[in-house]
Amino acid sequence: MNAPFTPTAADGTAVRILIVDDSAVTRAVLARIVDAMPGHRVVAAVGGIAQATGSLEAQPADLILLDINLPGIDGLSGLPDLMAAAPGVRVIVLSGDCADGSPAACHALSLGAAATLAKPESSPLAGGFGTRLAALIERVMRTVPRGTGTGATRRSDAFDIIAIGASTGGIHALAPLLAAIPPDLDLPILVTQHLPGTFTDYFAQQLAGLARRPVDVARDSLRIQRGRLIVAPGDAHIRVVPTSEGAATRLDRSPSISGCMPSVDPMFDSVAQVYGARALAIVLSGMGRDGARGAANIRAAGGIVAVQDQASSVVWGMPGAVAEAGLANTIGTPAQLGAFVARRRRPA
């Protein structure tokens, strides 16, 4: 019989684990779980992000066990800083909010966490939590870290198009979202924002400055090109149609299920049909459910759906409808969603 697999750090030593949790009791329990695992050791157990960053500066870690509800900076907000302080580190987010498929779990994974695990609500060891955590640690440490390999690889985009839908509060959300997307990420972007037609040209001018790329108002047979943004006019929906040279827009003025003009659903529906798994749909602040049906079609085609979180939304109707239907791959503030796009990676 083969000996049990014992993960080790990159240099062959024991796996070094940093525990970040605001509860001293939980830190002690997690430390006992780690200490019972051969080839693993706790290098520090701290109560907040600032302490964790200081610990990483003093001594490296291979794995971080990270709580969400922390004093000051919460775990999800601090996660990118921890990964920046320790390149290559893997993070497991532990929280009662991290049930499989929950918004918190999806958000953590989109930020780069290797895995999530829900803490029991009663005792820290209830429901076999210790056994499940130990197994998860071993599985995570078996995985080759992102970005490693035998040779340099060219960074490639995970998507071929970005389609954004928004309504009330969406204009304010678009600014930080587009600002976080670098100009060299030249994917075509489609935007449907609920606005009267009289504001379309002014809105397009605003978007050109925010997105740092040329902006066109959609029209029939307008070719979808890399490096350009297309916005729906106020009196028609955008539909995407395949062409011999790629894809183009077609205007649709038929009534939509949501009653909106323009509506996000026709845009998402047609993007799913033409781009399939290479599509990224983003739903920002807005009233109602426009975009929920289209988001379901994006997911069914294998594409990715991202939505704005409730705290940063003026109205969480549209993004909330998508999230509550379990269709969101990732949830975050507009700036976080922009950073997700900029990483050019699909969620784990």
Secondary structure in CASP SS format (residue, H / E / C, confidence):
PFRMAT SS
TARGET T0000
AUTHOR 0000-0000-0000
METHOD secondary structure of the structure
MODEL  1
M C 1.00
N C 1.00
A C 1.00
P C 1.00
F C 1.00
T C 1.00
P C 1.00
T C 1.00
A C 1.00
A C 1.00
D C 1.00
G C 1.00
T C 1.00
A C 1.00
V E 1.00
R E 1.00
I E 1.00
L E 1.00
I E 1.00
V E 1.00
D C 1.00
D C 1.00
S C 1.00
A H 1.00
V H 1.00
T H 1.00
R H 1.00
A H 1.00
V H 1.00
L H 1.00
A H 1.00
R H 1.00
I H 1.00
V H 1.00
D H 1.00
A C 1.00
M C 1.00
P C 1.00
G C 1.00
H E 1.00
R E 1.00
V E 1.00
V E 1.00
A E 1.00
A E 1.00
V E 1.00
G C 1.00
G C 1.00
I H 1.00
A H 1.00
Q H 1.00
A H 1.00
T H 1.00
G H 1.00
S H 1.00
L H 1.00
E H 1.00
A H 1.00
Q C 1.00
P C 1.00
A C 1.00
D C 1.00
L E 1.00
I E 1.00
L E 1.00
L E 1.00
D E 1.00
I C 1.00
N C 1.00
L C 1.00
P C 1.00
G C 1.00
I C 1.00
D C 1.00
G H 1.00
L H 1.00
S H 1.00
G H 1.00
L H 1.00
P H 1.00
D H 1.00
L H 1.00
M H 1.00
A H 1.00
A H 1.00
A C 1.00
P C 1.00
G C 1.00
V C 1.00
R E 1.00
V E 1.00
I E 1.00
V E 1.00
L E 1.00
S C 1.00
G C 1.00
D C 1.00
C C 1.00
A C 1.00
D C 1.00
G C 1.00
S C 1.00
P H 1.00
A H 1.00
A H 1.00
C H 1.00
H H 1.00
A H 1.00
L H 1.00
S H 1.00
L C 1.00
G C 1.00
A C 1.00
A C 1.00
A E 1.00
T E 1.00
L E 1.00
A C 1.00
K C 1.00
P C 1.00
E C 1.00
S C 1.00
S C 1.00
P C 1.00
L C 1.00
A H 1.00
G H 1.00
G H 1.00
F H 1.00
G H 1.00
T H 1.00
R H 1.00
L H 1.00
A H 1.00
A H 1.00
L H 1.00
I H 1.00
E H 1.00
R H 1.00
V H 1.00
M H 1.00
R H 1.00
T C 1.00
V C 1.00
P C 1.00
R C 1.00
G C 1.00
T C 1.00
G C 1.00
T C 1.00
G C 1.00
A C 1.00
T C 1.00
R C 1.00
R C 1.00
S C 1.00
D C 1.00
A C 1.00
F C 1.00
D C 1.00
I E 1.00
I E 1.00
A E 1.00
I E 1.00
G E 1.00
A E 1.00
S C 1.00
T C 1.00
G C 1.00
G H 1.00
I H 1.00
H H 1.00
A H 1.00
L H 1.00
A H 1.00
P H 1.00
L H 1.00
L H 1.00
A H 1.00
A C 1.00
I C 1.00
P C 1.00
P C 1.00
D C 1.00
L C 1.00
D C 1.00
L C 1.00
P C 1.00
I E 1.00
L E 1.00
V E 1.00
T E 1.00
Q E 1.00
H C 1.00
L C 1.00
P C 1.00
G H 1.00
T H 1.00
F H 1.00
T H 1.00
D H 1.00
Y H 1.00
F H 1.00
A H 1.00
Q H 1.00
Q H 1.00
L H 1.00
A H 1.00
G H 1.00
L H 1.00
A H 1.00
R C 1.00
R C 1.00
P C 1.00
V E 1.00
D E 1.00
V E 1.00
A C 1.00
R C 1.00
D C 1.00
S C 1.00
L E 1.00
R E 1.00
I C 1.00
Q C 1.00
R C 1.00
G C 1.00
R C 1.00
L E 1.00
I E 1.00
V E 1.00
A C 1.00
P C 1.00
G C 1.00
D C 1.00
A C 1.00
H E 1.00
I E 1.00
R E 1.00
V E 1.00
V E 1.00
P E 1.00
T E 1.00
S C 1.00
E C 1.00
G E 1.00
A E 1.00
A E 1.00
T E 1.00
R E 1.00
L E 1.00
D E 1.00
R C 1.00
S C 1.00
P C 1.00
S C 1.00
I C 1.00
S C 1.00
G C 1.00
C C 1.00
M C 1.00
P C 1.00
S C 1.00
V H 1.00
D H 1.00
P H 1.00
M H 1.00
F H 1.00
D H 1.00
S H 1.00
V H 1.00
A H 1.00
Q H 1.00
V H 1.00
Y H 1.00
G H 1.00
A H 1.00
R H 1.00
A E 1.00
L E 1.00
A E 1.00
I E 1.00
V E 1.00
L C 1.00
S C 1.00
G E 1.00
M C 1.00
G C 1.00
R C 1.00
D C 1.00
G C 1.00
A H 1.00
R H 1.00
G H 1.00
A H 1.00
A H 1.00
N H 1.00
I H 1.00
R H 1.00
A H 1.00
A C 1.00
G C 1.00
G C 1.00
I E 1.00
V E 1.00
A E 1.00
V E 1.00
Q E 1.00
D C 1.00
Q C 1.00
A C 1.00
S C 1.00
S C 1.00
V C 1.00
V C 1.00
W E 1.00
G H 1.00
M H 1.00
P H 1.00
G H 1.00
A H 1.00
V H 1.00
A H 1.00
E H 1.00
A C 1.00
G C 1.00
L C 1.00
A C 1.00
N C 1.00
T E 1.00
I E 1.00
G E 1.00
T C 1.00
P H 1.00
A H 1.00
Q H 1.00
L H 1.00
G H 1.00
A H 1.00
F H 1.00
V H 1.00
A H 1.00
R C 1.00
R C 1.00
R C 1.00
R C 1.00
P C 1.00
A C 1.00
END
